[in-house]
Amino acid sequence: MKLATSTGDFREYTNSTIETLEYLHEAGFQYVDYNFGPDYSRKNDTYGENWKEYVEELKKKANSLGLEFVQAHSPMGRPLVDTEEMIRCTIRSIEVCGMLGIKNVVVHSGYVKDIDKYENFRRNKEFFLALMDTAEKWDVNILCENFDIMVFDDTYWIDNAPDLREFLDYVNHPRLHACWDIGHGNMQPLSQHEALMLLGKDVYALHVQDNLGAKDTHYIPYLGTVNFDSVMYGLKQINYQGYFTFETGVLGYWNARREFDLDKRLVRPSLELKKKAERFLFELGEYMIRTSCDW
């Protein structure tokens, strides 16, 4: 199993995703998950006016550093509310994946208040099927991810392995598979290995992160309560062939902090400290794979 991380690791330190590649390379990473979220929120790079030219520049930069794009994450939004916009922006991400040679892109399912599980399934099926012609054209798989645990009243979303398994079977499309988010799974009672074995061969990608079981904090491994032996056991049982892909804040910028407007000098660590943390993340991932991955 090979180690990867997300271009989102440096989202708060750069104005363009391409700048991140230098930092990932410096940390030791060779395999990269392209996060379309910052591009979409900034309306630049892959969502800018000259996006095709940007993708060519991105490829040249990655090649010069010896980096390979191996999976991606489409922009998050509200697919069951802003459906046309989410179809449009997700199709763009699929097209870019095709141009970069990325075979798997994670796409979140949607939710809306006051509909039950099966109406949620029906509407999400319509959303995902609207992506499939583009996915077929570019030879890209769409991966539905398990959410973190539901925190809103009167709202259902797909936040556990049994329901994700049921949804994949309900849609029953050869391009639709699963991304297992380990941190999200830690917020559920089902063990990691049982969840992975339930999803089986449909697990095409991972989001590796940790938490304390109550909030989706995206800690690095060993700062939370995820049992990574259970994770690795499950991956071995399903003969997982994908990447061990981090989706962490490294130094915790994912966490919601209390507001304080009088001084912001410690809002985030310096870039130099962040780069050192990224190197530690690489070394930690290498250790975990070297120690546990024997298949």
C-alpha positions in Angstrom: 0.0 0.0 0.0 1.3 3.4 -0.9 1.0 6.6 1.1 -0.7 9.8 -0.2 -2.0 13.1 1.2 -4.3 15.9 0.1 -3.5 19.1 -1.6 -5.8 20.6 1.0 -3.1 20.2 3.6 -1.8 23.7 2.7 -5.1 25.4 1.7 -4.7 28.2 4.3 -1.1 28.9 3.3 -1.4 29.3 -0.5 -3.5 31.1 -3.0 -3.3 28.4 -5.7 -3.2 24.7 -5.4 -0.2 24.4 -7.6 1.9 26.1 -4.8 1.1 23.2 -2.5 2.9 20.7 -4.7 6.3 22.1 -3.7 5.5 21.6 0.0 4.1 18.1 -0.4 7.2 17.1 -2.4 9.5 18.7 0.3 7.7 16.7 3.0 8.5 13.4 1.1 5.1 12.6 -0.5 5.0 11.2 -4.0 1.3 10.4 -4.3 -1.3 13.2 -4.1 -5.1 13.5 -3.6 -6.3 16.6 -5.5 -8.8 18.6 -3.4 -11.1 20.7 -5.6 -12.6 22.5 -2.7 -10.2 25.4 -2.4 -10.3 26.0 -6.2 -14.1 26.1 -6.1 -14.3 28.4 -3.1 -11.7 30.8 -4.6 -13.1 30.4 -8.1 -9.6 30.0 -9.5 -7.3 27.2 -10.8 -9.6 24.4 -12.0 -12.6 26.7 -11.6 -11.0 29.7 -13.2 -11.5 31.1 -16.7 -8.4 29.5 -18.0 -8.8 26.2 -16.3 -7.6 24.0 -19.1 -4.3 25.9 -19.3 -4.0 25.6 -15.5 -4.4 21.8 -15.7 -1.5 21.6 -18.2 0.6 23.8 -15.9 -0.3 21.6 -13.0 0.7 18.4 -14.9 4.0 20.0 -15.8 4.7 21.0 -12.2 3.8 17.5 -10.8 6.0 15.8 -13.4 8.9 18.1 -12.6 8.6 17.1 -8.9 8.0 13.4 -9.5 4.4 13.6 -8.1 1.5 11.5 -9.2 -2.2 12.4 -8.7 -3.9 9.2 -7.6 -7.4 10.3 -6.3 -9.4 13.5 -5.8 -12.2 15.1 -3.8 -14.9 17.1 -5.6 -16.2 20.3 -4.0 -18.6 19.9 -1.1 -22.0 21.5 -1.3 -25.7 20.7 -1.2 -26.5 18.3 -4.0 -30.1 17.9 -3.1 -30.7 21.7 -2.8 -28.3 23.4 -5.3 -28.5 20.4 -7.6 -27.7 22.0 -11.0 -24.7 23.9 -9.6 -23.4 20.8 -7.8 -23.8 18.7 -11.0 -21.9 21.4 -12.9 -19.0 21.8 -10.5 -18.7 18.0 -10.0 -18.6 17.4 -13.7 -15.8 19.8 -14.0 -13.9 17.9 -11.3 -14.4 14.6 -13.2 -13.2 16.2 -16.4 -10.0 17.5 -14.7 -9.5 14.0 -13.1 -9.6 12.6 -16.6 -7.1 15.1 -17.9 -4.8 14.3 -14.9 -5.2 10.5 -15.2 -7.0 10.3 -11.8 -9.3 7.2 -11.7 -11.2 7.9 -8.5 -12.9 11.0 -7.3 -14.8 11.3 -4.0 -18.3 12.9 -4.3 -20.4 13.5 -1.2 -24.0 12.5 -1.2 -26.6 15.2 -0.3 -29.2 15.7 2.4 -32.2 17.9 3.1 -34.4 18.3 6.1 -37.7 16.4 6.5 -37.2 13.6 4.1 -36.7 10.0 5.1 -33.9 7.6 4.2 -35.5 6.2 1.1 -36.4 9.5 -0.4 -32.8 10.6 0.3 -31.6 7.5 -1.6 -33.9 8.3 -4.5 -32.8 11.9 -4.9 -29.1 11.0 -4.4 -29.4 8.3 -7.0 -30.7 10.9 -9.5 -27.7 13.2 -8.6 -25.1 10.5 -9.0 -26.5 9.1 -12.2 -26.4 12.6 -13.7 -22.6 12.3 -13.4 -22.1 9.0 -15.0 -21.9 9.9 -18.7 -19.0 12.2 -17.9 -17.4 9.5 -15.7 -17.7 7.0 -18.5 -16.2 9.4 -21.0 -13.2 10.1 -18.9 -12.8 6.6 -17.3 -13.3 7.9 -13.8 -15.0 6.1 -10.8 -17.3 8.1 -8.5 -16.8 7.3 -4.8 -19.5 8.0 -2.3 -18.1 8.7 1.2 -19.5 8.0 4.6 -20.3 11.3 6.4 -19.5 12.1 10.0 -22.4 11.4 12.3 -25.6 13.3 11.8 -26.0 16.3 14.1 -29.2 17.9 12.8 -32.7 17.0 13.9 -35.1 15.7 11.2 -32.3 15.2 8.7 -31.0 11.9 7.3 -27.6 11.4 5.6 -25.4 8.4 4.8 -23.1 8.3 7.8 -22.5 4.6 8.4 -21.3 1.5 6.6 -24.5 -0.5 6.5 -26.4 2.5 4.9 -23.5 3.2 2.5 -23.6 -0.5 1.5 -27.3 -0.3 1.0 -27.1 2.9 -1.1 -24.4 1.4 -3.4 -26.6 -1.7 -4.0 -29.6 0.6 -4.6 -27.9 2.6 -7.3 -26.2 -0.4 -8.7 -23.9 1.4 -11.2 -20.5 0.0 -12.2 -18.9 3.4 -11.8 -20.1 4.0 -8.2 -18.0 2.7 -5.3 -17.0 3.8 -1.8 -14.4 5.9 0.0 -14.1 5.0 3.6 -13.4 7.9 5.9 -11.8 6.4 9.0 -12.4 9.4 11.3 -16.1 9.4 10.3 -16.3 5.7 10.9 -14.8 6.2 14.4 -18.0 8.2 15.4 -20.1 5.0 14.8 -20.5 1.9 17.0 -19.5 -0.5 14.3 -15.8 -1.4 14.4 -13.5 -0.3 11.6 -12.8 -3.8 10.4 -16.4 -4.8 10.4 -17.4 -1.7 8.4 -14.6 -2.3 5.9 -15.6 -6.0 5.5 -19.2 -5.0 4.9 -18.2 -2.6 2.1 -15.7 -5.1 0.8 -14.4 -4.8 -2.8 -16.3 -1.5 -3.2 -13.7 0.4 -1.0 -11.6 2.1 -3.7 -10.1 4.9 -1.5 -9.5 6.0 2.1 -9.5 9.2 4.1 -7.2 8.6 6.9 -7.8 10.8 10.0 -8.4 10.5 13.7 -10.7 12.1 16.3 -12.1 11.4 19.8 -15.3 9.9 18.6 -17.6 12.9 19.0 -16.4 15.6 16.6 -15.0 15.4 13.1 -11.7 17.0 14.1 -9.4 15.4 11.4 -6.5 14.9 13.8 -3.4 13.0 12.7 -3.3 9.3 13.8 -2.6 8.7 17.5 -4.1 11.9 18.7 -7.6 10.4 18.8 -9.3 7.1 19.6 -9.3 5.3 16.2 -8.0 1.8 16.5 -5.7 1.6 13.5 -5.0 -2.1 14.1 -8.7 -2.7 13.4 -8.4 -0.6 10.3 -5.4 -2.5 8.9 -7.0 -5.8 9.7 -10.1 -4.9 7.8 -8.1 -3.6 4.8 -6.2 -6.9 4.7 -9.4 -8.9 4.9 -10.8 -7.1 1.8 -7.5 -7.1 0.0 -7.6 -3.3 -0.3 -5.5 -2.2 -3.3 -5.9 1.6 -3.0 -3.8 4.3 -1.3 -3.4 5.2 2.4 -4.5 8.8 1.9 -4.3 11.3 4.7 -7.1 13.9 5.2 -5.9 15.7 8.3 -5.3 19.2 9.5 -1.8 18.1 10.7 -1.7 21.0 13.2 -5.4 21.2 13.8 -6.7 24.0 11.5 -9.9 21.9 10.9 -10.9 22.6 14.5 -13.5 25.2 15.2 -12.0 27.7 17.6 -13.7 30.2 19.9 -13.8 33.6 18.4 -11.4 36.4 19.5 -11.0 39.4 17.3 -8.5 41.5 19.3 -5.4 39.5 18.4 -5.0 36.8 15.7 -1.2 36.2 15.8 -1.7 32.5 16.9 -4.6 31.7 14.6 -2.3 29.2 12.8 1.3 28.1 13.0 3.9 29.6 10.7 4.5 28.1 7.3 7.9 26.7 8.5 6.2 24.9 11.4 3.5 23.7 9.1 6.1 22.2 6.7 7.8 20.4 9.6 4.5 19.0 10.7 3.8 17.8 7.1 7.2 16.0 7.2 6.2 14.3 10.4 2.9 13.3 8.9 4.8 11.6 6.0 7.1 9.8 8.4 4.1 8.7 10.5 2.3 7.3 7.5 5.4 5.5 6.3 5.8 3.9 9.8 2.1 2.8 9.8 2.3 1.1 6.4 5.7 -0.4 7.0 4.6 -1.8 10.4 1.1 -3.1 9.5 0.8 -3.6 5.8 1.9 -7.2 5.1 -0.3 -8.1 2.1 
